[in-house]
Amino acid sequence: MSMRRSSGASELRVAVDPEFLERLQSKLDQSPTELSKTAFTVLNWVVDEVSEGRVILSAKPDGSDVRELSLPELSKLSRRLASR
């Protein structure tokens, strides 16, 4: 991964498995650039929610089969905020 800043915006280069990228592009009908913007938007929302002490859950429409999003980075953020 590499990053550079140009004209007020940062450019990020990330190596991504081509098949993974193609599957996401197909599912969301987005270009790689659009996928990146979508991913950062979702990640920003997740970080904001966790920063407010919330957990991110998914469930089936009837409310069953609840699952929690678990990422080491979110656990680290939660611990850091709890120690303040």
C-alpha positions as CSV (number, residue, x, y, z in Angstrom):
1,M,0.0,0.0,0.0
2,S,1.3,3.5,-0.8
3,M,-0.2,6.9,-0.4
4,R,0.6,10.3,-1.8
5,R,-1.1,13.7,-1.6
6,S,-1.9,15.7,-4.7
7,S,-4.1,18.8,-5.2
8,G,-5.8,18.7,-1.8
9,A,-6.6,15.0,-2.1
10,S,-4.8,11.9,-1.0
11,E,-4.2,9.1,-3.5
12,L,-4.1,5.6,-2.0
13,R,-2.7,2.6,-3.9
14,V,-3.7,-0.8,-2.5
15,A,-3.0,-4.3,-3.8
16,V,-6.3,-6.2,-4.0
17,D,-7.0,-9.7,-5.1
18,P,-8.4,-9.2,-8.7
19,E,-11.2,-11.8,-8.2
20,F,-12.3,-10.2,-4.9
21,L,-12.4,-6.8,-6.6
22,E,-14.3,-8.1,-9.6
23,R,-16.9,-9.7,-7.3
24,L,-17.5,-6.5,-5.4
25,Q,-17.7,-4.5,-8.6
26,S,-20.2,-6.9,-10.0
27,K,-22.3,-6.9,-6.8
28,L,-22.4,-3.2,-6.4
29,D,-22.0,-2.1,-10.1
30,Q,-19.2,0.3,-9.1
31,S,-15.8,1.2,-10.5
32,P,-12.7,0.6,-8.3
33,T,-12.7,4.3,-7.4
34,E,-16.4,4.2,-6.4
35,L,-15.8,1.1,-4.4
36,S,-13.0,2.8,-2.5
37,K,-15.2,5.8,-1.7
38,T,-18.0,3.5,-0.6
39,A,-15.6,1.5,1.6
40,F,-14.2,4.6,3.3
41,T,-17.7,6.0,3.9
42,V,-18.8,2.8,5.6
43,L,-15.6,2.5,7.6
44,N,-16.0,6.2,8.7
45,W,-19.6,5.5,9.9
46,V,-18.4,2.3,11.7
47,V,-15.6,4.2,13.5
48,D,-18.0,7.0,14.5
49,E,-20.6,4.5,15.9
50,V,-17.9,2.6,17.8
51,S,-16.5,5.9,19.1
52,E,-20.0,6.6,20.6
53,G,-20.0,3.2,22.4
54,R,-22.2,1.4,19.9
55,V,-21.7,-2.0,18.3
56,I,-22.4,-2.9,14.7
57,L,-24.9,-5.7,14.2
58,S,-26.6,-7.4,11.3
59,A,-29.7,-9.5,11.5
60,K,-32.2,-11.1,9.2
61,P,-35.3,-8.9,8.5
62,D,-37.3,-10.7,11.2
63,G,-34.6,-9.8,13.8
64,S,-33.2,-13.3,14.1
65,D,-29.6,-14.5,13.5
66,V,-28.0,-11.4,15.0
67,R,-24.3,-11.1,14.3
68,E,-21.8,-8.5,15.5
69,L,-19.1,-7.0,13.3
70,S,-15.8,-8.0,14.9
71,L,-12.5,-6.4,13.8
72,P,-9.3,-6.2,15.8
73,E,-9.1,-2.5,14.9
74,L,-12.6,-1.8,16.4
75,S,-11.8,-3.7,19.6
76,K,-8.6,-1.7,19.9
77,L,-10.6,1.6,19.4
78,S,-13.2,0.5,22.0
79,R,-10.4,-0.3,24.6
80,R,-8.7,3.0,23.9
81,L,-11.9,4.9,24.4
82,A,-12.8,3.0,27.5
83,S,-9.4,3.9,29.1
84,R,-10.1,7.6,28.8
